[in-house]
Amino acid sequence: MSDTSNRHGGPNDRGSADAYYGREKNPHKYEGGTGHGPKIPLTDSAEILAYQQGYEAQDERKDWN
């Protein structure tokens, strides 16, 4: 079953967070909320799409200064 919701730790949330913090694309999700449960690489095409959409939609970036 695909996890394409915007839940905390889900693919869309992780894509958005990776973009915000200036990280390379690395499609993944967490079983639970972020940092809760194992970090799971994405293989499902719908989940990868949700991750990419979260990554591309994030227009803010962390100011590290």
C-alpha positions in Angstrom: 0.0 0.0 0.0 1.4 3.4 -1.0 2.0 6.1 1.6 1.3 9.3 -0.3 -0.2 11.3 2.5 1.4 14.5 3.9 1.9 12.8 7.3 4.9 13.7 9.4 7.6 11.3 8.2 5.8 10.4 5.0 7.3 10.8 1.5 5.9 14.3 0.8 7.1 15.5 4.2 10.6 14.1 3.8 10.9 15.6 0.3 9.9 19.0 1.6 12.4 18.7 4.6 15.3 17.6 2.3 14.7 20.6 0.1 14.4 23.0 3.0 17.6 21.9 4.6 19.5 21.9 1.2 20.0 18.1 1.1 20.3 16.1 -2.1 17.2 14.2 -3.2 17.1 10.8 -1.4 13.6 9.4 -1.6 12.7 7.9 1.7 10.1 7.9 4.5 9.9 6.9 8.1 7.7 4.1 9.4 6.5 6.4 12.2 7.0 10.1 12.4 10.3 11.7 11.5 13.1 9.8 13.3 10.6 7.2 14.7 11.1 3.8 13.3 13.4 2.9 10.4 14.3 5.2 7.6 12.8 3.4 4.5 14.1 3.9 1.0 11.2 4.4 -1.5 10.6 1.9 -4.3 6.9 2.5 -4.9 6.4 4.9 -7.9 3.5 6.7 -6.2 5.6 7.3 -3.1 8.6 8.5 -5.1 6.3 10.9 -6.9 4.9 12.2 -3.5 8.6 12.7 -2.3 9.5 14.6 -5.5 6.4 16.8 -5.3 7.3 17.7 -1.7 10.8 18.5 -2.7 9.8 20.6 -5.7 7.1 22.5 -3.9 9.4 23.6 -1.1 10.4 27.2 -2.0 11.9 28.2 1.4 15.4 27.2 2.4 17.1 27.1 5.8 19.3 30.2 6.4 22.4 28.7 7.9 23.8 32.1 8.9 
